[in-house]
Structures are given as structure tokens and as C-alpha cells.
Amino acid sequence: MPRFRDLTGDRYTRLVVIEFADFSRHGKARWHCECECGASVIVLGASMTSGRQVSCGCYRREVAAETSRTRTLVPPEPRLITYDGRTQSLAAWSRETGVSPQLLSHRLAHWSLERALTTRARPYRRGADPDDIHEATATTQRGVTHGQGP
Ligand SMILES: [Zn+2]
């Protein structure tokens, strides 16, 4: 039986060594590990001690997902909007108003800057276009009638 270091209880980034598993075809010790994500994996001890393997594979997947998300979602030029002396990205205004970036973008295209950035998200939606419904209701309540544009 080849000599090898007992790694039981050691932690390698996301992997915690639970117990010795077996020897690989090449006589290298393999270990039963538990990953932070909850997965159980058998890993070559040398892969962990050398830092080549730091998770069950979830770390690599997360990095890959993060990279592709960054590539697809970050626009080449973030849209900056200045209102009331403050310049912020559309995303920041979206967080502030609670309105989704898509809806905020829609509002900015159709409403005044002030109205778009000071009208908070309504807690619920009615109908296909809540903004139009809101307008119609407000107009009716005031007893004012006027032709609503398309
Ligand atoms: Zn994992």
C-alpha cells in the first residue's frame, strides 16, 4: 500500500475531505469530498493539494455563467440619465423607483423625465398596460374628459 498523506478534514476552497475513497489506476489516493454546494465528489488528492480542483465543478460553472452574463447583458455604453442634479445609470434609477429597467425605459420614451423618474412602481398590475389604465382612472375621477391619444 503506497504511502500518502491523510487529507481527512482538510478544506480546499469549496471542498471538504470527508474520507479516503480509493486509489486511482495510477496508485494515487482519491478522496470522498463534500462541496460547499452540497454535492459529493471523488477527487484526486493531488488535484486538491495543487489547487487544480477547488470544487465539484460548480465553481467553474459559476465563473462560466458569470462571464457569459457579463458579455451579453452589459450594454456597450450604459445609459446615463440626469435628473434633479444627479446622473445615474438607467439601472440605478430603476432600483430607486422600483420600476423594472424595461418599463422605465418605456416610460422615458413616452413620459416626461420628471414623471418617469418620480413615479414609483405600482404594487400590482391590472390589464396589459397599467399606465394607461391609471391615466384613464385619474381622468374619470377628476370628471375631466379629453381625447386620449393612441
Ligand atoms: Zn459544488
Residues whose N, C-alpha, C, O or C-beta is under 5 A from the ligand:
A	BS01	ZN	C35 E36 C37 A39 S55 C56 G57 C58
